Amino acid sequence: MIPHATYYVNLAPASQQVLARSLDTVPAVGYRGKRWLTTTKGGRLRVGCASAPGTPASAEPAEFRLDLEGLLGLADLFRRIIDFRSPFTATHSAGVAATAARLACLAGLSEMECRMMRAAGYLHDIGKLAVPAEILEKPGPLTKHEFNIIKQHAFHSYRIIESLPTLDVVNRWASLHHERLDGRGYPFHYSGRELSLGSRIMSVADVFTALTEQRPYRHAMEAAKALDVVRELGCASALDLEIVSLLASHLDEVDAERRAAQAAAGEDYKASTGKGPA
């Protein structure tokens, strides 16, 4: 195990300054556990690891490998940075990760793949760091321009995770959650066979979780009502009907895992910010 290391990730230009500001707005997030995050003058993300909190990282970048546990820990740290910008999204990625991981297991993916799916769920909205908080929290309808800004987050997610070639599979599962089977999604307008099973699972998990959450412009839905909407999207060729059927067959089980994960994330958010999620 490497006691001191610094790992650099190149960021898309549109995300650099936003990420730097985000690190400042999440209390103590950079020092949770044995990792911290900063940005360099060149806009790269620096992830430092040390044998004890407060131990300075090496001044020069040192290469190191993350095993699956390390990836999950780092992805969970990103989850906090992503979600804690707003009380309305404070538990979103935790819920998506739990839902997607459970659906992946029910779909027959291996244990390792299910854990990779959880990491992808934590990272799927990392591109939202490039979206102004006032748009994320806007109580009324978005303008066309604001909606286009929101839609760009999926592309930013792809570009950020793309900096780590070894996470290619995780990237596709995470970043394509707004694609549709009929090709009318974004950011790449993929369709049908271009979307892997993991990407299809993430899409269902994201929609279902979002519908069950409170938003500035609507109330949270009960799981059964959210499932009805998910079914409609499946019938409209937006979501994979087989994954939708899997969710329907195991709704109580999947929803219980989502609720537990989001409850834990809510406590984490409250401990970090002093206030509860919306």
C-alpha positions in Angstrom: 0.0 0.0 0.0 1.4 3.4 -0.9 1.3 5.7 2.2 1.6 9.0 0.3 0.4 9.6 -3.2 -1.1 12.3 -5.4 -3.3 11.5 -8.4 -4.1 13.9 -11.1 -7.2 13.9 -13.3 -7.6 16.3 -16.3 -10.9 18.2 -16.2 -13.0 19.6 -19.1 -12.4 23.4 -19.1 -16.0 24.2 -18.3 -15.8 22.1 -15.1 -12.5 23.4 -13.7 -13.6 26.6 -11.9 -16.9 25.2 -10.9 -15.2 22.2 -9.3 -12.8 24.5 -7.4 -15.8 26.5 -6.0 -17.6 23.3 -5.2 -14.8 22.1 -3.0 -15.0 25.2 -1.0 -18.8 25.0 -0.5 -18.9 21.4 0.9 -17.7 21.6 4.6 -14.7 19.4 5.3 -15.4 17.2 2.3 -11.8 17.5 1.2 -10.6 15.9 4.4 -13.0 13.1 5.0 -11.1 9.8 5.8 -7.7 9.7 4.4 -8.2 11.6 1.1 -8.4 15.2 0.1 -9.2 17.0 -3.1 -7.8 20.3 -4.5 -7.3 21.8 -8.0 -4.1 22.9 -9.5 -3.6 26.2 -11.3 -3.8 24.3 -14.6 -7.3 23.2 -13.7 -6.4 19.6 -12.9 -8.1 17.7 -10.0 -5.6 16.5 -7.5 -6.6 13.6 -5.2 -4.2 13.2 -2.3 -3.9 10.1 -0.2 -1.9 9.8 3.0 -1.4 7.3 5.9 -3.1 9.8 8.3 -5.4 12.8 7.9 -3.3 16.0 7.7 -0.2 14.3 6.3 0.9 16.3 3.3 1.0 14.6 -0.1 4.1 14.5 -2.1 4.8 17.6 -4.1 5.3 15.5 -7.2 2.5 13.3 -8.6 3.0 9.6 -7.8 1.2 7.0 -9.7 -0.9 4.5 -7.8 -3.6 2.0 -8.6 -7.1 2.0 -7.0 -8.6 -1.4 -6.3 -12.3 -1.7 -6.4 -12.7 -0.7 -2.8 -10.5 2.3 -3.4 -12.6 3.2 -6.4 -15.8 3.0 -4.4 -14.4 5.1 -1.7 -13.2 7.8 -4.1 -16.5 7.7 -6.1 -18.4 8.1 -2.8 -16.2 11.2 -2.0 -17.1 12.6 -5.4 -20.8 11.8 -4.7 -20.6 14.1 -1.7 -19.1 16.9 -3.7 -21.7 16.5 -6.5 -24.8 16.2 -4.4 -24.1 18.4 -1.4 -24.3 21.6 -3.5 -28.0 21.6 -3.0 -30.4 20.2 -0.4 -32.6 19.0 -3.2 -29.9 16.7 -4.6 -28.1 15.9 -1.3 -29.0 12.2 -1.5 -29.6 11.7 -5.2 -26.5 9.9 -6.3 -26.6 7.6 -3.2 -30.1 6.6 -4.2 -29.2 6.0 -7.8 -26.2 4.0 -6.9 -28.2 1.7 -4.5 -31.0 1.3 -7.1 -28.7 0.6 -10.0 -26.5 -1.9 -8.0 -29.6 -3.8 -6.9 -31.0 -3.9 -10.4 -27.7 -5.0 -11.7 -27.5 -7.9 -9.3 -31.1 -8.9 -10.1 -30.2 -8.8 -13.8 -27.5 -11.4 -13.3 -24.4 -9.2 -13.3 -21.4 -10.5 -11.4 -20.6 -9.2 -7.9 -17.7 -7.2 -9.2 -19.9 -5.6 -11.9 -22.6 -4.8 -9.3 -20.0 -2.9 -7.3 -18.8 -1.2 -10.4 -22.4 -0.2 -11.0 -22.5 1.4 -7.5 -19.4 3.4 -8.3 -21.0 4.5 -11.6 -24.1 5.6 -9.7 -22.0 7.8 -7.4 -20.3 9.4 -10.4 -23.2 9.7 -12.9 -23.9 13.4 -12.2 -20.4 14.6 -11.8 -20.9 16.9 -14.8 -23.5 18.8 -12.7 -20.5 20.6 -11.1 -20.6 22.7 -14.3 -24.3 23.7 -13.7 -25.0 26.8 -11.6 -26.7 26.0 -8.4 -29.4 28.6 -9.1 -30.5 26.5 -12.1 -30.5 23.3 -10.1 -32.7 24.9 -7.4 -34.9 27.0 -9.6 -38.5 26.6 -8.2 -40.3 27.3 -11.5 -40.0 26.0 -15.1 -36.6 26.2 -16.7 -36.1 28.4 -19.8 -34.9 26.6 -23.0 -31.5 28.1 -22.4 -31.4 26.8 -18.8 -32.6 23.4 -19.8 -29.8 23.2 -22.4 -27.3 24.0 -19.7 -28.7 21.2 -17.5 -28.5 18.8 -20.4 -24.8 19.5 -20.9 -24.0 17.8 -17.6 -24.1 14.4 -19.1 -21.4 15.3 -21.6 -19.3 16.9 -18.9 -19.6 13.7 -16.9 -18.4 11.7 -19.9 -15.4 14.0 -20.4 -14.4 14.1 -16.8 -14.5 10.3 -16.3 -12.9 9.8 -19.7 -9.7 11.2 -18.2 -9.3 7.8 -16.5 -9.1 5.2 -19.4 -9.3 2.3 -17.0 -12.9 3.4 -16.1 -14.2 3.2 -19.6 -17.0 0.7 -18.6 -17.9 2.7 -15.5 -17.9 5.9 -17.7 -20.4 4.4 -20.2 -22.7 3.2 -17.5 -22.5 6.5 -15.6 -22.6 9.1 -18.4 -25.2 7.6 -20.7 -28.1 7.7 -18.2 -30.0 10.3 -20.3 -29.8 8.4 -23.6 -33.0 6.7 -24.8 -33.5 3.5 -26.7 -35.2 5.5 -29.5 -32.1 7.7 -30.0 -33.8 10.9 -28.7 -31.7 11.2 -25.6 -28.5 13.0 -24.9 -25.6 13.8 -25.1 -24.7 11.4 -28.0 -28.2 10.3 -29.2 -27.2 6.7 -28.9 -30.0 4.1 -29.5 -30.8 0.4 -29.3 -27.7 -1.8 -29.5 -25.4 1.2 -28.8 -26.6 1.2 -25.2 -25.2 -1.6 -23.0 -27.1 -3.4 -20.3 -25.3 -1.3 -17.6 -26.3 2.0 -19.3 -29.9 0.9 -19.5 -29.9 -0.1 -15.9 -28.5 3.3 -14.9 -31.2 5.1 -16.9 -34.0 3.3 -15.1 -32.3 3.8 -11.7 -31.9 7.5 -12.3 -35.4 8.1 -13.4 -37.0 6.1 -10.6 -34.8 7.7 -7.9 -35.4 11.2 -9.2 -39.2 10.7 -9.2 -39.2 9.6 -5.6 -37.3 12.7 -4.5 -38.5 16.2 -3.5 -37.7 18.8 -6.1 -38.2 22.6 -6.1 -40.9 22.3 -8.7 -42.8 19.2 -7.6 -43.4 16.9 -4.7 -41.8 13.4 -4.3 -43.8 10.5 -5.7 -44.5 7.2 -3.9 -42.6 4.3 -5.3 -45.7 2.8 -7.0 -46.5 6.1 -8.7 -42.9 6.5 -9.8 -43.1 3.0 -11.3 -46.1 4.0 -13.3 -44.2 6.8 -14.9 -41.2 4.6 -15.5 -43.5 2.1 -17.2 -44.8 4.8 -19.5 -41.3 5.8 -20.5 -40.6 2.1 -21.2 -43.6 1.9 -23.5 -42.5 5.1 -25.2 -39.1 3.4 -26.1 -37.2 5.7 -23.7 -36.3 3.0 -21.2 -35.6 -0.7 -21.5 -38.9 -2.6 -20.7 -37.0 -5.6 -19.4 -35.3 -3.5 -16.8 -38.5 -1.8 -16.0 -40.2 -5.2 -15.5 -37.3 -6.2 -13.2 -37.9 -3.1 -11.1 -41.6 -3.9 -11.0 -41.1 -7.5 -9.9 -38.8 -6.4 -7.1 -40.2 -3.0 -6.3 -40.3 -3.3 -2.5 -36.8 -4.7 -2.3 -35.2 -2.1 -4.6 -37.1 0.8 -3.0 -36.1 -0.4 0.5 -32.4 -0.3 -0.6 -32.9 3.1 -2.1 -34.5 4.5 1.0 -31.8 3.1 3.3 -29.0 4.6 1.1 -30.6 8.0 0.9 -31.4 8.0 4.6 -27.7 7.4 5.4 -26.7 10.1 2.8 -29.1 12.5 4.4 -27.5 12.0 7.8 -24.1 12.5 6.2 -25.3 15.7 4.6 -26.7 17.0 7.9 -23.5 16.2 9.7 -21.5 18.1 7.1 -23.7 21.1 6.6 -25.8 21.4 9.8 -29.1 21.2 7.8 -31.2 18.4 6.5 -31.9 17.5 2.8 -35.0 18.8 1.2 
